[in-house]
């Protein structure tokens, strides 16, 4: 295992430990799992953990082995769906902040625990659609023998025709366009509310605005990830070493980094969650001693 992969393992283990600590903290107070914004926060943490774990397994496998197509299909199915779950959930969290700040009288009704569960189902349904469409086309085109072939597992092996790659890219960019429009709309509305607010309301509104801004930055990093394969494919034709270095940089910057911002945005910036996290961590240390 080379130095780059070892470095990635350190990052992945660190981020998984932090996320698992935050998920455990989420379940320590009833208020968290009955409040929509914390429920959605927990969804992003679980989604990020699963995505990081599966993508890391794929990275290790591809560095040493070829795997059969059926196993690659399962890995791709999970990673593809959870690639979308995080940005779609971020969009839902942004809408929750918009409702809380701009429609406070309807917040209790629209963001109830029951609606939070419905929201999770909708998020996963929307996130699975691109993968279902893409794989349905692959199943219609692939031969039976291809499922037992051993190959390096990557999304490119499911692209049998050039137009399939264009379709996959178009669907992904359409999703991110809708998400960007939603976040910009919410940001503008919250900004107007912040300017009109006064006193404690103004402070709370500006905090919500900064949260939406961080969500937008997180979504931008996820969006850039869509363009990485095109850049990498072009570099592969020029220089193999440059391709390997850029791919490593892209993995750290556009796959790991966006999924490590959620703990910063809610786990550390949110006062109530931070106090619960600190109390949980201190209790754990006291029990050890």
VEXDREN-2710 file (C-alpha; in Angstrom, 1 decimal):
% VEXDREN-2710
k/r/px/py/pz
1/UNK/0.0/0.0/0.0
2/UNK/1.6/3.3/-1.1
3/UNK/2.0/6.5/1.0
4/UNK/-0.9/8.3/-0.6
5/UNK/-3.4/5.5/0.2
6/UNK/-2.0/5.3/3.8
7/UNK/-2.5/9.0/4.2
8/UNK/-6.1/8.7/2.9
9/UNK/-6.7/5.9/5.5
10/UNK/-5.7/8.2/8.3
11/UNK/-8.1/10.9/7.1
12/UNK/-11.0/8.5/6.6
13/UNK/-10.5/6.8/10.0
14/UNK/-10.3/10.3/11.7
15/UNK/-13.5/11.6/10.0
16/UNK/-15.4/8.3/10.6
17/UNK/-14.5/8.5/14.4
18/UNK/-15.6/12.2/14.6
19/UNK/-18.9/11.4/12.7
20/UNK/-19.6/8.3/14.8
21/UNK/-19.1/10.4/18.0
22/UNK/-21.6/13.0/16.6
23/UNK/-24.1/10.3/15.7
24/UNK/-23.9/8.8/19.2
25/UNK/-24.4/12.3/20.7
26/UNK/-27.5/12.8/18.5
27/UNK/-29.1/9.8/20.2
28/UNK/-28.4/11.0/23.7
29/UNK/-31.2/13.6/23.8
30/UNK/-34.8/13.2/22.7
31/UNK/-34.9/16.8/21.5
32/UNK/-32.4/16.1/18.8
33/UNK/-34.2/13.1/17.2
34/UNK/-37.6/14.9/17.4
35/UNK/-36.3/18.1/15.7
36/UNK/-36.1/18.2/11.9
37/UNK/-32.8/20.1/11.5
38/UNK/-31.0/17.7/13.8
39/UNK/-32.6/14.7/12.2
40/UNK/-31.4/15.9/8.8
41/UNK/-28.0/16.6/10.3
42/UNK/-27.8/12.9/11.5
43/UNK/-28.9/11.8/8.0
44/UNK/-25.9/13.6/6.5
45/UNK/-23.5/12.1/9.1
46/UNK/-24.7/8.6/8.4
47/UNK/-24.7/9.1/4.6
48/UNK/-21.2/10.5/4.8
49/UNK/-19.9/7.6/6.9
50/UNK/-21.4/5.1/4.5
51/UNK/-20.1/6.9/1.4
52/UNK/-16.6/7.4/2.9
53/UNK/-16.4/3.8/4.0
54/UNK/-17.5/2.4/0.6
55/UNK/-15.4/4.7/-1.5
56/UNK/-12.4/3.9/0.7
57/UNK/-13.0/0.1/0.3
58/UNK/-13.2/0.8/-3.5
59/UNK/-10.0/2.8/-3.5
60/UNK/-8.1/-0.1/-1.7
61/UNK/-9.6/-2.8/-3.9
62/UNK/-8.7/-0.8/-7.1
63/UNK/-5.1/-0.3/-6.0
64/UNK/-4.5/-4.1/-5.7
65/UNK/-7.2/-6.3/-7.2
66/UNK/-9.8/-6.7/-10.0
67/UNK/-13.3/-7.6/-8.8
68/UNK/-16.3/-9.3/-10.5
69/UNK/-18.9/-7.1/-12.1
70/UNK/-21.7/-8.2/-9.7
71/UNK/-19.8/-7.0/-6.7
72/UNK/-18.8/-3.8/-8.4
73/UNK/-22.5/-3.2/-9.1
74/UNK/-23.4/-3.5/-5.4
75/UNK/-20.6/-1.1/-4.4
76/UNK/-21.6/1.4/-7.2
77/UNK/-25.3/1.2/-6.2
78/UNK/-24.5/2.2/-2.6
79/UNK/-21.8/4.9/-3.4
80/UNK/-23.8/6.4/-6.2
81/UNK/-27.0/6.8/-4.1
82/UNK/-25.1/8.2/-1.1
83/UNK/-23.2/10.5/-3.3
84/UNK/-26.5/12.3/-3.9
85/UNK/-28.0/11.8/-0.4
86/UNK/-25.7/14.4/1.2
87/UNK/-26.2/17.3/-1.2
88/UNK/-30.0/16.6/-1.4
89/UNK/-30.1/16.6/2.4
90/UNK/-28.2/19.8/2.5
91/UNK/-30.8/21.4/0.3
92/UNK/-33.5/20.1/2.6
93/UNK/-31.7/21.6/5.6
94/UNK/-31.5/24.9/3.8
95/UNK/-35.2/24.8/3.2
96/UNK/-35.8/24.1/6.9
97/UNK/-33.8/27.2/7.8
98/UNK/-35.8/29.2/5.3
99/UNK/-39.1/28.0/6.9
100/UNK/-37.8/28.7/10.4
101/UNK/-36.7/32.2/9.6
102/UNK/-39.1/33.4/6.9
103/UNK/-42.2/31.4/7.9
104/UNK/-41.9/31.0/11.7
105/UNK/-45.6/30.5/12.3
106/UNK/-45.7/27.4/10.0
107/UNK/-42.4/26.0/11.1
108/UNK/-43.9/23.7/13.8
109/UNK/-46.4/22.3/11.3
110/UNK/-44.1/21.9/8.3
111/UNK/-41.0/20.6/10.2
112/UNK/-42.7/18.1/12.5
113/UNK/-41.0/14.7/13.4
114/UNK/-43.5/13.0/11.1
115/UNK/-42.6/15.3/8.2
116/UNK/-38.9/14.7/9.0
117/UNK/-39.4/11.0/8.4
118/UNK/-41.3/11.7/5.1
119/UNK/-38.5/14.0/4.2
120/UNK/-35.9/11.2/4.7
121/UNK/-37.9/8.9/2.4
122/UNK/-38.2/11.6/-0.3
123/UNK/-34.4/12.3/0.0
124/UNK/-33.5/8.7/-0.5
125/UNK/-36.0/8.3/-3.3
126/UNK/-34.7/11.3/-5.2
127/UNK/-31.1/10.2/-4.6
128/UNK/-31.6/6.7/-6.0
129/UNK/-33.3/7.9/-9.2
130/UNK/-30.1/8.8/-11.2
131/UNK/-28.5/5.4/-10.2
132/UNK/-31.7/3.5/-11.2
133/UNK/-31.9/5.2/-14.6
134/UNK/-28.2/4.7/-15.3
135/UNK/-28.1/1.0/-14.2
136/UNK/-31.4/0.2/-16.1
137/UNK/-29.7/1.3/-19.3
138/UNK/-26.7/-0.8/-18.5
139/UNK/-28.7/-3.9/-17.7
140/UNK/-30.5/-3.5/-21.1
141/UNK/-27.2/-3.2/-22.9
142/UNK/-24.8/-5.6/-21.1
143/UNK/-24.4/-9.3/-22.0
144/UNK/-24.8/-12.0/-19.3
145/UNK/-21.1/-12.9/-19.5
146/UNK/-20.0/-9.4/-18.5
147/UNK/-21.3/-9.9/-14.9
148/UNK/-18.7/-12.6/-14.1
149/UNK/-15.7/-10.8/-15.6
150/UNK/-13.0/-9.5/-13.2
151/UNK/-12.3/-5.8/-13.7
152/UNK/-11.1/-2.7/-11.9
153/UNK/-14.3/-1.3/-10.4
154/UNK/-15.1/2.2/-11.6
155/UNK/-18.2/3.9/-13.1
156/UNK/-16.6/3.9/-16.5
157/UNK/-17.1/0.1/-16.9
158/UNK/-20.9/0.6/-16.9
159/UNK/-20.7/3.1/-19.8
160/UNK/-21.0/0.9/-22.9
161/UNK/-21.9/3.8/-25.2
162/UNK/-20.7/7.5/-25.2
163/UNK/-24.2/8.8/-24.9
164/UNK/-24.6/7.0/-21.5
165/UNK/-21.8/9.0/-20.1
166/UNK/-23.4/12.2/-21.4
167/UNK/-26.7/11.2/-19.9
168/UNK/-25.2/10.5/-16.5
169/UNK/-23.4/13.8/-16.5
170/UNK/-26.6/15.7/-17.6
171/UNK/-28.7/14.1/-14.9
172/UNK/-26.2/14.9/-12.2
173/UNK/-25.8/18.5/-13.4
174/UNK/-29.6/18.9/-13.6
175/UNK/-29.9/17.8/-9.9
176/UNK/-27.2/20.2/-8.8
177/UNK/-28.7/23.1/-10.8
178/UNK/-32.0/22.6/-9.0
179/UNK/-30.2/22.4/-5.6
180/UNK/-28.2/25.5/-6.4
181/UNK/-31.3/27.5/-7.3
182/UNK/-33.0/26.3/-4.1
183/UNK/-30.1/27.4/-2.0
184/UNK/-29.7/30.8/-3.7
185/UNK/-33.5/31.4/-3.3
186/UNK/-33.3/30.6/0.4
187/UNK/-30.2/32.7/0.9
188/UNK/-31.8/35.7/-0.7
189/UNK/-35.0/35.3/1.3
190/UNK/-33.1/34.9/4.6
191/UNK/-30.9/37.9/3.8
192/UNK/-34.0/40.1/3.3
193/UNK/-35.4/38.8/6.6
194/UNK/-32.0/39.5/8.3
195/UNK/-32.0/43.1/7.1
196/UNK/-35.6/43.6/8.3
197/UNK/-35.1/41.9/11.7
198/UNK/-34.0/43.6/14.9
199/UNK/-32.5/42.6/18.3
200/UNK/-32.2/38.9/19.1
201/UNK/-34.1/38.0/15.9
202/UNK/-31.5/39.7/13.8
203/UNK/-28.7/37.8/15.5
204/UNK/-30.5/34.5/14.9
205/UNK/-31.3/35.3/11.3
206/UNK/-27.7/36.2/10.5
207/UNK/-26.5/32.9/12.1
208/UNK/-29.0/31.1/9.8
209/UNK/-27.7/33.0/6.8
210/UNK/-24.1/31.9/7.6
211/UNK/-25.3/28.3/7.9
212/UNK/-26.9/28.5/4.4
213/UNK/-23.7/30.1/3.1
214/UNK/-21.7/27.1/4.4
215/UNK/-24.2/24.7/2.9
216/UNK/-23.7/26.5/-0.5
217/UNK/-19.9/26.1/-0.2
218/UNK/-20.3/22.4/0.7
219/UNK/-22.6/21.9/-2.4
220/UNK/-20.1/23.7/-4.6
221/UNK/-17.4/21.2/-3.6
222/UNK/-19.8/18.4/-4.4
223/UNK/-20.6/20.0/-7.8
224/UNK/-16.9/20.3/-8.7
225/UNK/-16.6/16.6/-8.1
226/UNK/-18.8/16.0/-11.1
227/UNK/-16.2/17.7/-13.4
228/UNK/-13.2/15.7/-11.9
229/UNK/-13.6/12.6/-14.2
230/UNK/-13.4/14.8/-17.3
231/UNK/-10.3/16.6/-16.1
232/UNK/-8.7/13.3/-15.0
233/UNK/-9.5/11.6/-18.4
234/UNK/-7.8/14.5/-20.2
235/UNK/-4.7/14.3/-17.9
236/UNK/-4.4/10.5/-18.4
237/UNK/-3.7/11.2/-22.1
238/UNK/-0.9/13.6/-21.2
239/UNK/1.0/12.1/-18.2
240/UNK/0.3/9.1/-16.0
241/UNK/2.1/10.5/-12.9
242/UNK/0.3/13.9/-13.2
243/UNK/-3.0/11.9/-13.5
244/UNK/-2.3/10.0/-10.3
245/UNK/-1.4/13.1/-8.3
246/UNK/-4.4/15.1/-9.5
247/UNK/-6.7/12.2/-8.8
248/UNK/-5.3/12.0/-5.2
249/UNK/-5.8/15.8/-4.8
250/UNK/-9.4/15.5/-6.1
251/UNK/-10.2/12.7/-3.7
252/UNK/-9.0/14.7/-0.7
253/UNK/-10.5/18.0/-1.8
254/UNK/-13.8/17.1/-3.5
255/UNK/-14.8/13.8/-1.9
256/UNK/-13.4/13.9/1.7
257/UNK/-13.5/17.6/2.4
258/UNK/-17.2/18.3/1.6
259/UNK/-18.2/15.4/3.8
260/UNK/-16.2/16.8/6.7
261/UNK/-17.9/20.2/6.8
262/UNK/-21.1/18.9/8.3
263/UNK/-19.5/18.3/11.7
264/UNK/-18.1/21.8/11.6
265/UNK/-21.5/23.4/10.5
266/UNK/-23.7/21.8/13.1
267/UNK/-21.5/19.7/15.4
268/UNK/-19.4/22.7/16.5
269/UNK/-21.3/25.8/15.5
270/UNK/-24.6/24.8/17.0
271/UNK/-24.5/25.7/20.7
272/UNK/-27.0/23.1/22.0
273/UNK/-25.4/20.2/20.1
274/UNK/-21.9/21.3/21.0
275/UNK/-22.8/21.4/24.7
276/UNK/-24.3/17.9/24.4
277/UNK/-21.2/16.7/22.6
278/UNK/-18.9/18.1/25.2
279/UNK/-20.9/16.7/28.1
280/UNK/-21.0/13.2/26.4
281/UNK/-17.3/13.3/25.7
282/UNK/-16.4/14.4/29.3
283/UNK/-18.7/11.7/30.7
284/UNK/-16.9/9.1/28.6
285/UNK/-13.5/10.3/29.9
286/UNK/-14.7/10.3/33.5
287/UNK/-16.0/6.7/33.3
288/UNK/-12.6/5.6/31.9
289/UNK/-10.8/7.1/34.9
END
